[in-house]
Amino acid sequence: MTEYGVWIIVLAVGYTFALIAAGQIAKRRLTKKDSYFVGNRNFNKWIVAFCITGLFSGSTFISILELSYLSGISAIWYGLAEMVQIFIIALLIIRSFRKRMLVTVSGLIGDKFGRTAKGLSGAITAFAFPMWSVATAIAFASAFHVFTGISLSLSVAFTAILLFIYLQAGGMWSIAFTQTMNMVLFGLMITIGIIAFFINPGISGLAALNVERPEMFDFGSVGLQVIVVWFGTFLVNVILAQAAFQMALSSRTPEEGQKGLIMAGFMAIPFIVGGVLFGISAAVVVPNASTGLIAIPLYLMEVLPAPLVGIFFLGVWGCALGWGGPCQFSGATSLGRDVGSAIKPTASGEQLIKYTKISLLLLTGLMILFGLMRTEQSAWWNVFAWTIRNSATFAPVVAALFWPVVTKRAVVASLFTGFTSGLLWYYLGGWNPQEFYMNVHPVWVGSSINILTITLVTLTDNKSEWIFRKADRFGYLALTAGLLFTITNVLYFNTFYQNGLFGLFMFAAILSYFIAAIRFVRPVEAQGVRRETAAV
């Protein structure tokens, strides 16, 4: 074991004990039935900002480190897509959801469409979250592997067990304590990374790289389809970002949650810029590493003493915990609270907390299993998880919020078909992170089938009571947009197909038709109310 390995183990173990202590302190804050899941809804804007920064920016930093090593500055689009998502949630979503006292997305679906929908959506959501957790755990595990010789799989398992230990104690309060502690580590990590950059390669090293590999400084080098998928995935995720909702909705007021999210959006900038800078620096100093996340520790070993490298990767561990902790907890909430209550509607609050703690253990095992299956390509795990979760729950959430004619049967069918079609499309494409079956990303296939299923089943279900509303300006605008997207996709099929844009325009057209259906197809009772009002 190297000196670097000793330092990283000592720091990691010390921080582990600090997290366990924080969990015990957090346990004392569990004073009400909602304390474990939403922290008494007593977070201020700073706690919300720290939680969201640790969640999104920590994960984004790790993904960008990997992506920028491989593709250069085009990785910045991943971070910009994340920022857009945060600001949209802050400005358009969080107030409405806070008024609804939302805890989970699967809970929202279940409250509207019954126990079967709640159980299925909760199970699918829970299945996806360990994938997000393992995506960031891989980054710390890679450094741990380089410095100690311990396998990547065992390192991921160690991180997963740590998450389980400290989340068991205080639930959402544990996350709040941990994210606040992580902010100090993040500041040290980025500072140390900047020091490493100026030591080697410096500005002159980047200039030399620009001459040797100019594609590293091309904003489009990662590929247009991949960039579009990043933005599309984050935009679809706006109404499905369950872990972010659970933390932001733990705020005292909707305004506190909104302010915290906006602050977190700006706090993301150092993570994005730092991730790109450090990844490209590693590409200069260690150009032939097996993966981007292996290159980063090798690069830092070249330019910094062991204590500073240890602190840097303690910050990376903070990123892993800042993303993985909320993901594991939110997934366990869906599995324990939502699936548990779907199976046993009479379960008490204490029983649901017990189910959630058992779910944490199950998801810890699932996270370790995922780590054994694929211990590379952190960004792939993130996008894969978004694909299978969003492909299942997008249309049901929209229906729960905006379309009262949708039936329980339609929701259950769309959950199943959206999930399985996204998974199947990845399988047909060989699980490749950049090359997709028929050059269409699985997220567009799964989400499109999800929408089509819920629409067609609703319109043909004999239990659905609806009338057609002829006059609706927004409905006609949506219908027109759908026709334009369809015609454009047909006329420019070859160009769009070759550039990987066919799936995006297909989804945009289907989404537009979906909006038109929501506007034109209205519940029968709503028509009755309007007639009575007109008569008066």
N, C-alpha and C positions, 0 to 999 in steps of 0.2 A: 504494500500500500504506500502511495506517495504522501509527501507532506501535505499536498492539496487535499488528499482524501481524509487525512486526520482532521484538518481544519473544518472541512465541510461536515464531517460526522459530528464533531464537537458542537459546532454551531447548530446543526439540525436537531441534535438531541436536546440542547439547551432550549431551543425555541419550542420544541415539542412539550417540554415540561411547562413552559410559559403558557402555551395554548391550553393544556389540561387545567392549569390553575385558572385561566380565564373562563373555561367552561364551568368550573365549580363556582366561580363568582357569579357567572350568568345564571346559574341554577337558582340563586337566591332571588332573582327577578321574576321567577315564575309564580305570580300571585293571582292570576286570573285564568279562566279556562282558555282564553286566546293567547296567553303569554307564550306558550311553546311554539305556536305556528306564526304569529304575527307580532310578537314582542309587545303585547298590551296596546298596540297601535300608538306607541309613545316615542317614536324616533323623531329627532329634529332634522333639519335640512343637512347638517354636516354629517350625521350618521348615515343618512340616505346617500349622500354624495360619496362617502367613503365606501359604502357597501356596493354601490353601482360601479364605481371606479375599479374596485377589486374584482368585481364580477366580469365586466366587459373589457376593461382596459388591460387587466392582467392576462386574460385569455388572448386578446388581440396582440399584445406584446410578444407572447410566445409564438403565435402563428406568424407574425411578421418577421421575427428572427429567422424562422425556418424559410419562409417564402422569399425574403430579400437575399438570403444566401444563395438560393437557387435561381431567382429571377430578377434580382436587382430592385430598383426603386419602384417598379410597378406594384410591389407589395403594398405601397401606400394606399392603394384603392381599397384594400381590405379594411384598413383603419378608418378611411373616410366613410365607408359604408356603415361601419359601426357607429360613428358619430351621428350620421343622418338618422339612424334608428333611435338613438337615445333622445335626440331633439324632438322627433315626431312623437315618441311616447310621452315626453314631457309636455308638449304643447297641445296634443290632441287626445290623448288616451287616459292619462293618469287621473284626472279629475272625475271623469265619468266612472271609472272602475273603483275609485275610492268611495264614491257615494254608494256604490253597490256593495261595499264591504267585501270585495272579492278576496278569496284566499288562493284558489288555484283555478286554472283554465278548465281542468277536467271537472272541478266542482261547479263551475258556471254551466258547463254542458249538462251535467247531471241534474242540477236544479231545474233546468228547463225541459229536459227530455227524458228524465227517469233513470232508474237504477242501472239498467243494462248499458245505456250510453255512458253513464258515469263510470261504471266498472271498466268498460272497454277503453274509454279515453284515458282513464287513470292508469291502466296497465301499459298502454302504448307510450304515454308520457314518461312513466317511470322507467320503461325499457330504454328510452333515448338518453336520459340524463347521465347514466354512468359513461356513455360514450363521450359526452362533453367533459366529464371529469378526467377520464383517462387521457384525453387530448392534451391537457396541460400537465398532467402528472408525468407524461413522457419527457417533457423538457427537463425537469429536475432529475428524473431517472437517468437521462442520458449523461448528465454531468456526474451523477453518482457512479455510474458505470465506468466512465473514463477515469475518474480519480481513485476508485477503490477496486475496480475489477469485478464488482458484484454485478450480476446480470441485470439487464434492463427489466426483465419480468419481475424479479424479486424487488427491484427498486420501486416499480409501480405498485406492487403489493404492499410495500412498507408505507407508501403515501396513502393508499386506500385505507389501511388500518388506522393510521393517524386521524384521517377524516372521521372515521367511525367513532373513535374514542372521544374526540372533543365535541362532536355534534350530539352525542347521546345525552350529554349533561344538560345543556341549556337551550337547545333548539335555536330559534331566531336570535336570541340574545347572545349565544355563542358566536354566531356569525357577525353580529355587530361589533363585539369585542375584538374578534380576530381581524376583521377588515380595518378597524382603526389602528391596531398594532401593525398591520401590513403596510400602511401608508408610510411609516418611518422607513421600513425596509425598501420600499419602492424608491424613495428619494435617494437612499444610499446606493442602490443598485444602478440607477441611471447616472448618478455622479461618477461612480467607479467606471462605468462603461465609457463615459466621455473621456476620462483620464486615459483609459486604455487606447481609445481612438487616437488621441494626440501623441501618445508614445509611438504607436505603430498601428495603422499605416500613415496616419496624418492626412492632410489635404493633398500632399504630393503623391501619396500612395493611391488615392482615389483618382487623381489625374492620370496616373499611369494605367490604372485599370480601365479608365475610359478609352484609352488608346488601344489597349489589348482586347478588351471585351466591351465594345460600345453598346451592345444590347443590354448590358446591366444598367444603363442609364436611359433606357427607353421606357417611357411610362406605359407602353402597351405590350411589353415583352412577355408578360404572363399569358396573354391571349385575351381577345375581346370576349369570348364566351365565358371564360372564368370570371372576368371582372363583372360582367352582366349578372352572372349567377350570384356573386357576392352581394351586389346591391339588391337583386331580386329576392334573395333569401332573407336578408336583413329587413327588407320592406314588408315581406309577407309575415315575418316574425314580429312585426310591430304589435299585433293584437294577440300574439301567442307567447310573448316573453315572460313565461310564468315565474321564473326565479326572480327576474327584475321586478315584476309586479309585487311578488310576495314581500320583497324588501321595501320597495317604494311605498306600498300600501300599508306598511307598518308605521307610517308617519302619523304625527298628531293630527294634521289636517291635510286636505288635498294640496293646499298651497305649499306646505313644507315639503311634501313629496315632489311637487313640480320644481321647486327651487333646487332641491337636492339633485334631481336629474339633470337640470341645465348646468349646474356646477360640474357634475360628473362628465358631461359632454366636453367641456373645455379642459378638464383634467386629463382627458384622453390624449391630448396633443403631445406631451412629452413621451408617452409610451409609443405612439406611432412613429414619431421622428427618431426616437432612440432605437426602436426595433429595426428600422430601415438602416440606420447608420451602423449599428453593431453587426448586423447581418452582412452588409457589404464589406465591412472591415474584415470580418472572418473570411470572406471570399478572397480577399487580397492576401492574407497571411497564411491561410490554410485552404488552398484552392481545391484539394482533391479528397476531402473528407467523404465518408460514406453517406452521411445525411447532414442537413443543416444544423440540427440540434446537437450532433456530435462535434461539429466544427466549432461551435461557440466555446465550449470548455477548452478545446485544444488551442484555440486562438488566445484566450485569456492566459493560459499557462505560459504562452510564449512571451507575454509582455508584462505581467503583474506578479507580485509576490503572493504566496499562498493565502495569507490572511485576507487580502482584498478580494481574491478570487472566491474565497469561502463566503464572504459577505455578499458578493454579487449573486452567487447562486442560492444564498439564503433568500435573497429578494425574488429569485426565480421560483423558489419553493413557495414564497408568499403569493406569487401569481397563481401557482398551481392550487394552493389552498383557497385563494380568493375567488377563483372560478369553481373549483371542484367542490368546496364546502357548500355553497348555496345550491349547486346543481344536485349534489347528493341529497341534501335536505329537502329541496323542492320535489325531487323525484320520489323520495320516501313519503312526503306528505301526500302526493297523489296516490301512491300505492297503499299507504297505511290508512290515511284519512278518507280518501274518496272510494278506493276499491273496498276498503274495510267496511265503510258505511253502506256501500251498495250491496255487499254480501250480507251484512248484519245491520239493518236500519235502526235497530233499537240500541246499538252500541253507545255507551256513555262517552263523555269527553275523555275520561281517564283511560278507557279502553282504546279509543282512537289514538291517543298518545302512545300507548303500549304497542299498538299495531305499527305505528310509524317507526318506533325504535327497532322493532323486528325487521321492518322493511329496510332500514338503514343497513342492517347486517346483510340482508339479501342483496342489496345493491352494491355493497362492498365486494361481495363475492363475484357479482357480475362485472364490476369494474376490473377486478383482477383477471377474470376470464378474458375480457376484451384486451387487456394488456398482453396476455399470452398470445392472443391471436394475431395482433399487429402492433408492433412497438415502433412504428415510424409514421411519418406523415401526419403530424399533429393537426394541421388544418383540415386534412381529409376527414378525420373523425368528427370535427365540428360540423362540417357541411353535411356529412352523412347523417348525423343525428338530427340536424335541422330538416333534412329531406324527409325522413321517415315520420318525424313528429308533426311537422307542418303539413305534410301531405295528408295526414289523417284528420287533423283537428281544425284546419283553416276554415273550411265551409261550415262545420257545425258551430264554431264560435261566431261567425258572421250571422248565421241563422238565429242563434240565441239572442244576439243583440238587435237584429234588424228585420227578421222575417218570421213572423208568428205563425204562418201557415205550414211550416215544416213539421213533418210527423216524426215520431220516435223511430219508426221503421226506416225512414230515409236517413236519419242521423246515424243509426247503427250501421246501415249499409255503406254509407260514405266513409265512416271510420275504418271499416274493414277494407274496402276497395282502395282507398287512398294509401293506406299503410302498405298493403301487399303489392300494389303496382309500383310504388317508389322503390321498395325492396327488390322486386323482380327486375326492374330496369337496371339497378346497380349490378345485380347478378349477371344479367345479359351482357353488360359492359365489362365484365371481369373485375369489378370493384376498383376500376382505375380512377385515380383522382383527377385526371385531365382529359382522358379519351373516353367518350360515352357511346353507348349503343345507338346506332343510327345518328350519331352526332347531336343527340338531344339529351340534355342533362335530366337526370331522374326527378329533380325537384319539379320541373315543369310537367312531366308526365303524371306524377303522383298527385300534384295539386289540381291539375286539370280534371283527372278522373274523379277526384274527391268532389269537385264542384258539379260535374256532370251527373254523378250518382245522386247527390242530394237533391238536385233540381228535378231530374226525371222521375225519381221515386216519389217525390212530393206531388208532382203534377198528376201522376197516375195512381196514387194511393187512394183507395175509396174512403179512407178515414180522414183525408184532407178536405177541409171545407174552405173553398176560396172562390172569389169572383175576379173577373178581369176588369181592371180599371183602365178605360180607354185614354183618358186625358191625364198625362203626366209628362211634363217637360223634361225632367231629369231622366225618365225612362227612355224617351225618344233619343236624348243625347247619348245615353249608354248604348242603345241599340245601334245608333249611327256609328259610334266608335267601334263597336264589335264588327260591323260590316266593313269598315275601313281597314281594320287590322287583318281581317280575313282576306279581303281583296289584295292588300299589299303583300301578304304572305304568299298568295297564289302567284301574283305577277312577278315577284322577285324570289321565287322559291329557290332557284339554284344558288343565288348569291347568299341568301339567308342560311341555307342549309350548309354551304361550305364554311361559313363563318360562325356556325353554331348558334344562329339567332332564330331559327325556325321555331324551336320550342318556346322561346320567350314570346314571340308574336302569337303563337297558338294559345298560350296561357292568357295573354293580354286580351285576345278576342273572346275566349271563354269567360274570363272574369267580367268583361263588359256585358256579355249576354246575361250573366248571373245577376249583375246589378240591375239590368233591365227587367229581368224576371221578378226581382224583389220589388221593384217600383210598380210593375203592372199587375202582378198577382197578389191580391190583398185578401185578408180574412173576411168571411161573410159578415161577422158581427160588426166589423168596422164600418161596412156599408150601411148596416142597419142603424148604427148610431148616427151617421151623417144624415140619413133620411129623417130620423126623429128630430134632429136638431133643426133641419131645414123646415119641417112642418111647424115647429114652435115659432 
